[in-house]
Amino acid sequence: MLQLIGVKDEVAPERARQLIERARSEVTDAAEQNRIVELVLTTLVYKFPTLEREAIKQMLGLDELKQTRFYQEIAEEERDRLLSLAVPGFLELGLTVEQVAEKLKTDVPTVERIIQQQREQN
């Protein structure tokens, strides 16, 4: 991992992929493999602070990235942000909480949580 930190930027993506491949072949515990992938990803995020998520996805390969907690947290945050934007509009149109959940392909408790969060912010 220290090699990844100190390596030149143009070599870092390939070195990151090598580290991930090595972890997959040498580490048998899936949870430990995921921790290594997360550490590699975190290192790249700090090494390339101006890169967008999509560029980092391409560096590592989408499959590895989707397995990381980082990716899952980002995906969940993005989903929540989009839901937070959509819920008030649907409610203003007169839809019920159940109808909003159905339209947004989520569950009722999620919609209720978003409504509660928005009330607390106002």
N, C-alpha and C positions, 0 to 999 in steps of 0.2 A: 504494500500500500504506500509506503514511503517513496518507492520508486515512481509511483504514479504522481505523487505530489511534485517531485523534483524533475520529472521528465518535461521536455519541451512540449509546447502546446500541440504542435502538429503530430506528435507521436502518441499523445495521451489517449485518443480514442482507441487506437489499436491495442495499446497496453491495457486499457480498461477491459476490452473484450477478452484479451488473453487471461487476465485475472479472473474474470467471470467463468471462462471455460475451465480454467484450472480448478476453481472452487467446485464446479460441478463434477469434475472427474475425480477429485481427491477428497472431497468432503461428502460423507454419506448422509448426514443429517440435513433434511430439507430446510428446517428452521435456520440452521447455521448458514446454509447456502444463501438463503434470503437475506440474512444479516450482512453477509459479505457483499452481495449485490447492492444492498442499500448503502453500505459504506463506500463502494466504488461510485455509485450514483451521487452521493453527497459530495465526494471529493471532486467529481466533475462539475457539479453545480457551483462549488466554490472556485474551482479553477477557471470556469468559463461563465462568469456572472452575467454577461450580456447575452448569452444564448437563450433562446426560447426553449420551452419544454419540448417542442417538436424536434428541434435540432439535437437535443440530448437523447430523445427517443431513437433517432436515427443512428446516433453514435453507438448506442448499446444494443440496438435491436429491440423492437417492440415487445417481444415475448419476455425478455428478461425484465424490462421495465415494468410491465404490467404485474409482475409478481412481487414488486417491492412495496413496502408500506408507504413510501414517498408517493409513488404513482397512485396508489389507492386513496391516500388522503387528498391528493390534488384533485382526483376525479370526483371524490365525494364533495369537496369544497365547491368545485365548479357546478356540480349538480344542485347543491343547496343554493348557490347564488342564483342560478337560473330559475329554480323553483320560487325563490323569494321575489323575483321580478314578476313571475307569472301569476302567482296566487292572488294578489290583490286585484288584478285585472279581471280574473274569472269571478271573484266574489262580487265585484262591482257590477258584473253582468247579471248577477242574481243566481249564480250557480250555488248549489249546496257544497259543503265540505266534501261529501262523498263524490259528487259530480266532478269537483276540481281534482280530487285524487285520481279518479278514473281518466279524465282528460290528460293529466300529466303522467299517467302510468306509474303512480306511486301509491302509498298506502295512506289511510286516513290519519293515523297518528303523526306522520311526517307533515302533512298539511296543517294539522292542529298545532304542531310544534312551531312551524313557520309563522302562523298567525300569532301565537303567543309571543314569539321573539319580536315581531314587528310592533305589537302592542307595547312591549317593554321599552322599545327604542323611542316610541313616540310619547 
